[in-house]
Amino acid sequence: MEITDVRVRKLSEEGKMRGIVSVTFDNAFVVHDIKIIEGQSGLFIAMPSRKVGEGEFRDIAHPINSEMRKSLQDDILRAYEEAKVRMEVEEDEDYVEQE
């Protein structure tokens, strides 16, 4: 299974959630609402989940092995960093245009 697209749909500087992405596999299957979270050891991904009890959540979709999780997380965090750089460049360009 190949990750063919990662789309950063939301970036945030507030709270622990830094972004939300959608990932496409083999140009045929997409998983929405994967969250990028700022943890004590750095950024990590949280798969989409639903509430199943009092304060308990269960992943709706998730990698089955650590190799796939690492590949998925690496691709998502790379896309996130690229999106942050693009956003900063756009903000700088908007600032220059205002002067």
Buried (B, 14 or more C-beta within 10 A) or exposed (E): EEBBEBEBEEBEEEEEBBBBBBBBBEEEEEBEBBBBBBEEEEBBBBBBBEEEEEEEEEEEEBBEEEEEBEBBBEBBBEBBEEBBEEEEEEEEEEEEEEE
